[in-house]
Amino acid sequence: MSPALPRLSRRRALQGAAVAFVVFGLLLWWLFPVGGSSPQGRVAFSTGVKGAVYETYGQLLRTAAAKDMPDVDIDLLNSEGSQQNVERVATGRADFTIAAADAVEKYRLSGGAGAERLRGCARLYDDYVHIVVRRTSGIHTAQDLRGRRVAVGQPRSGVQLIAERVLKAAGLDVDKDVTALPNGIDTAPDLLRRGKVDAFFWSGGLPTSSVSALSEDVAIRLVPLGDLVGALHRQGGASRYYRAAVMPADAYPEAQQNAAVRTLAVANLLVTTDRVDPELTEGLTRTVIDSRDRIGARVHAAQLVDLRTALYTHPLALHEGARRYYRSVKP
């Protein structure tokens, strides 16, 4: 028989075994975490018209989210723009969307169905208001649109909302003083190219590919709008979300001929509702911030998403999941 181990040696052996067991358990926890599963399921994300910034941003965000949350499938839904996007999310037909702050506020003030359930995840980038005309046109101010054929955006789009308010600020009635056509960025540039409209409105990130492409084919320019801020703010309501902005000279070099353009801007928000799981919302908010440079390589405006201002989603309260994210990265 083997001699019995001394009492002290047996104690050390038991202690060593316990330590080894704990280390092994920690290793298993690190390799196969329990209770830390990532979000799962399928969600709908309402974007915008084909070829515009909202659609491109949604496509790139879905790709980024697939790496961060591999068990979440995101279905992208094209839309007419911000106003339809807000309605879809508020009524449960989509889970997330991008929408301009003025469209969100209009929906809330009008008492739209489900408006009280809307929540913000992040302030994204600013949309810049464009009025695009031919370079030889006699239209140099918004007031010069009187009597003209103007594409003002599709019904339920954010562009149409802005166009109506800009025209009002310029002293024009969209129903009486212009021939308003319900065309958006997907068709309006071609109408201007063919002489079917005298001008078109657009509100989007810089640069918008359709405007860039048009500027390389047709001599166009952008009408300054910065002098209308005061008149817009006097309208009250959602119009208070417009601010003066400068479109940099290199946004559309051919159209601007190396000159900056004073215009208007409005913030875009990542929008959801209180129905959506906080873990999912936290994850998507994290992806938005972490992927801004990758998405920004294709959508330049996405580079402007700033962690310091992203949590200011007025007029919407932050979703609980988004709040968790911002707390987790607070220095």
C-alpha positions in Angstrom: 0.0 0.0 0.0 1.1 3.5 -0.7 1.9 5.6 2.4 -0.9 8.0 3.4 -0.4 11.6 2.4 0.4 14.0 5.2 -2.7 16.1 6.3 -1.1 19.3 5.0 -0.5 17.8 1.6 -4.1 16.6 1.2 -5.4 20.1 2.1 -3.1 21.6 -0.6 -4.3 19.1 -3.1 -7.9 19.9 -2.4 -7.2 23.6 -2.6 -5.4 23.1 -5.9 -8.3 21.1 -7.3 -10.8 23.8 -6.3 -8.7 26.5 -8.0 -8.4 24.4 -11.1 -12.2 23.8 -11.1 -12.8 27.6 -10.8 -10.3 28.4 -13.6 -11.9 25.7 -15.8 -15.4 27.1 -15.1 -14.3 30.7 -16.0 -12.7 29.4 -19.2 -16.0 27.7 -20.2 -17.9 30.9 -19.3 -15.6 32.9 -21.5 -15.8 30.5 -24.5 -19.5 29.7 -24.1 -21.2 32.6 -22.2 -24.5 31.9 -20.5 -27.2 34.5 -20.4 -25.4 36.8 -22.8 -27.2 35.8 -26.0 -27.5 38.4 -28.7 -30.9 39.6 -29.9 -32.8 37.4 -32.2 -35.7 37.6 -34.6 -36.9 39.5 -37.7 -37.5 43.3 -37.9 -38.8 45.7 -40.5 -36.9 48.9 -41.4 -38.6 51.5 -43.5 -36.2 53.4 -45.7 -37.2 55.7 -48.6 -37.4 56.0 -52.3 -35.2 53.9 -54.5 -31.7 55.5 -55.1 -32.0 58.1 -52.4 -29.9 58.4 -49.2 -32.4 56.7 -46.9 -32.4 53.5 -49.0 -28.6 53.4 -49.3 -28.2 54.1 -45.5 -30.6 51.3 -44.7 -28.8 48.8 -46.9 -25.4 49.6 -45.4 -26.8 49.5 -41.8 -28.4 46.1 -42.4 -25.0 44.8 -43.6 -23.2 46.2 -40.5 -25.9 44.9 -38.1 -25.6 41.4 -39.6 -22.1 41.3 -38.2 -23.0 42.7 -34.8 -26.3 40.8 -34.4 -26.1 37.7 -36.6 -29.4 36.3 -35.3 -31.4 39.3 -36.3 -32.8 39.5 -39.8 -33.7 43.0 -41.1 -36.2 43.5 -43.9 -35.9 46.8 -45.7 -39.1 48.5 -46.9 -39.0 51.3 -49.5 -41.3 54.2 -48.8 -42.2 57.7 -50.0 -40.1 59.3 -47.3 -40.2 60.6 -43.7 -44.0 61.1 -43.3 -44.8 57.6 -44.4 -41.9 56.2 -42.4 -43.2 57.8 -39.1 -46.7 56.5 -39.7 -45.4 53.0 -40.4 -43.4 52.8 -37.2 -46.1 54.4 -35.0 -48.7 52.0 -36.3 -46.6 48.9 -36.0 -46.0 48.2 -39.7 -42.2 48.8 -39.3 -40.0 48.5 -36.2 -37.3 51.1 -37.1 -37.0 53.9 -39.6 -35.1 57.1 -40.4 -37.2 60.3 -40.4 -36.7 64.0 -40.3 -37.5 65.8 -37.1 -40.1 68.0 -38.7 -42.0 65.0 -40.0 -41.9 63.4 -36.5 -43.2 66.6 -34.9 -45.9 67.0 -37.4 -47.2 63.5 -36.8 -47.1 64.1 -33.0 -48.9 67.4 -33.2 -51.6 66.1 -35.5 -52.3 63.3 -33.0 -51.4 60.5 -35.4 -52.2 56.9 -34.3 -49.6 55.5 -32.0 -47.7 58.8 -31.8 -47.3 58.5 -28.0 -45.4 55.3 -28.5 -42.7 56.8 -30.7 -39.1 56.8 -29.3 -35.7 58.0 -30.6 -32.6 55.9 -30.8 -30.1 58.4 -32.3 -29.8 61.8 -34.0 -28.1 60.9 -37.2 -27.1 63.5 -39.8 -28.8 66.6 -41.3 -30.8 66.8 -44.4 -30.1 69.8 -46.6 -32.9 71.4 -48.5 -32.3 71.7 -52.3 -34.1 73.7 -54.9 -32.5 72.6 -58.2 -33.0 74.6 -61.4 -31.2 74.9 -64.7 -28.2 77.3 -64.7 -29.9 79.5 -67.3 -33.1 79.7 -65.4 -34.5 83.0 -64.1 -35.2 81.4 -60.7 -32.8 82.9 -58.2 -35.0 82.9 -55.1 -37.9 80.8 -53.8 -40.2 83.7 -54.6 -39.2 83.3 -58.3 -41.1 80.0 -58.3 -44.4 81.8 -58.8 -46.1 80.5 -61.9 -43.5 77.8 -62.4 -43.8 74.0 -62.7 -42.3 72.6 -59.5 -41.7 69.0 -58.4 -42.5 69.1 -54.7 -42.0 65.4 -53.7 -44.3 62.5 -53.3 -47.3 62.6 -51.0 -46.3 61.6 -47.5 -42.7 62.4 -48.1 -40.6 64.7 -46.0 -39.7 66.6 -49.2 -43.4 67.6 -49.8 -43.7 68.8 -46.2 -40.6 71.0 -46.5 -41.6 72.3 -50.0 -45.0 73.4 -48.7 -43.5 75.2 -45.8 -40.7 76.8 -47.8 -43.2 78.1 -50.4 -45.4 79.5 -47.6 -42.4 81.2 -46.1 -41.7 82.8 -49.5 -45.2 84.1 -49.6 -46.5 81.4 -52.1 -49.4 79.1 -51.9 -48.5 75.6 -53.1 -52.0 75.1 -54.5 -52.4 78.4 -56.2 -49.1 80.1 -57.0 -47.1 77.1 -58.5 -48.0 74.1 -60.6 -47.0 71.5 -58.0 -46.1 68.0 -59.3 -45.9 65.0 -57.0 -42.5 63.8 -58.1 -39.5 62.9 -55.9 -35.8 62.4 -56.4 -36.4 59.2 -58.3 -38.1 61.0 -61.2 -37.7 64.8 -60.8 -34.1 65.0 -62.1 -35.2 63.5 -65.4 -38.2 65.8 -65.6 -35.8 68.8 -65.2 -33.4 67.3 -67.8 -36.3 67.0 -70.3 -37.7 70.4 -69.6 -40.9 69.1 -68.0 -40.4 71.0 -64.8 -38.7 74.3 -64.0 -37.4 73.3 -60.6 -37.6 70.5 -58.1 -37.3 70.3 -54.3 -35.2 67.7 -52.5 -34.1 67.3 -48.9 -31.3 64.8 -48.2 -27.8 64.2 -47.1 -24.8 65.5 -49.0 -24.1 64.7 -51.7 -27.2 63.0 -53.1 -26.2 60.8 -56.0 -29.1 61.7 -58.2 -28.3 65.4 -58.0 -24.6 64.7 -58.5 -25.4 62.6 -61.6 -27.7 65.3 -63.0 -25.0 68.0 -62.5 -22.6 66.1 -64.6 -25.1 65.9 -67.5 -27.0 69.2 -67.3 -25.9 72.7 -66.3 -27.8 73.2 -63.0 -27.5 75.3 -59.9 -29.0 75.5 -56.4 -31.3 78.3 -55.2 -30.2 79.9 -51.9 -32.8 79.6 -49.1 -31.0 80.8 -46.0 -33.0 84.0 -45.8 -36.2 82.1 -45.1 -35.3 80.8 -41.6 -37.1 83.6 -39.7 -40.3 83.2 -41.7 -40.3 79.5 -41.2 -39.9 79.8 -37.5 -42.8 82.2 -37.3 -45.0 79.4 -38.8 -44.5 77.5 -35.5 -45.0 73.8 -35.0 -42.7 71.5 -36.9 -41.2 74.5 -38.8 -39.1 75.3 -35.7 -36.8 72.3 -36.6 -35.4 74.0 -39.7 -32.1 75.9 -39.2 -29.8 77.9 -41.4 -27.0 75.9 -43.0 -24.3 76.2 -45.6 -24.0 73.6 -48.4 -20.2 73.4 -48.8 -18.8 74.3 -52.2 -17.6 70.7 -52.9 -21.0 69.1 -52.3 -21.9 69.4 -56.0 -18.8 71.0 -57.7 -20.3 71.2 -61.2 -23.6 72.8 -60.0 -22.1 75.2 -57.4 -19.0 76.2 -59.4 -16.9 76.3 -56.2 -19.4 78.5 -54.3 -21.1 77.6 -51.0 -24.9 77.9 -50.9 -26.8 79.2 -48.0 -29.8 76.9 -47.4 -31.8 75.1 -44.7 -31.2 71.9 -42.8 -33.2 69.5 -40.6 -32.0 66.7 -38.4 -32.7 63.0 -39.2 -33.5 60.6 -36.3 -33.4 56.9 -36.0 -36.9 56.1 -34.8 -38.6 53.2 -33.1 -41.4 52.6 -30.5 -41.6 51.4 -26.9 -42.8 48.1 -28.3 -39.3 47.1 -29.5 -37.1 45.0 -27.2 -34.5 47.2 -25.4 -31.7 44.7 -26.1 -32.4 44.9 -29.8 -32.6 48.7 -29.7 -29.3 48.9 -27.7 -27.6 46.7 -30.3 -28.8 48.6 -33.3 -27.9 51.9 -31.7 -24.4 50.6 -31.0 -24.1 49.5 -34.7 -25.1 53.0 -35.9 -22.4 54.6 -33.9 -19.7 52.0 -34.5 -20.2 51.8 -38.2 -20.5 55.5 -39.0 -17.1 55.5 -40.8 -17.8 52.4 -42.8 -21.2 53.6 -43.9 -19.8 57.1 -44.4 -17.5 55.7 -47.1 -20.7 55.4 -49.2 -23.0 57.8 -47.5 -20.9 60.8 -46.7 -23.4 62.3 -44.3 -23.2 59.2 -42.0 -19.7 60.3 -41.0 -21.4 63.3 -39.2 -23.1 61.0 -36.7 -21.6 62.3 -33.4 -21.7 60.3 -30.2 -21.8 63.6 -28.2 -25.1 64.7 -29.9 -26.6 61.4 -31.0 -28.7 61.1 -27.8 -30.5 64.4 -28.4 -33.5 62.9 -30.3 -36.0 65.8 -29.6 -38.9 65.8 -30.1 -38.8 62.1 -29.1 -37.8 60.6 -25.7 -34.9 58.1 -25.9 -35.8 54.5 -26.1 -34.7 52.6 -22.9 -32.4 50.4 -25.0 -30.7 53.4 -26.6 -30.3 55.0 -23.2 -28.5 51.8 -22.0 -26.1 52.1 -24.8 -25.2 55.8 -24.2 -24.7 55.0 -20.5 -22.4 52.1 -21.4 -20.1 54.4 -23.4 -20.2 57.4 -21.2 -16.7 58.4 -20.1 
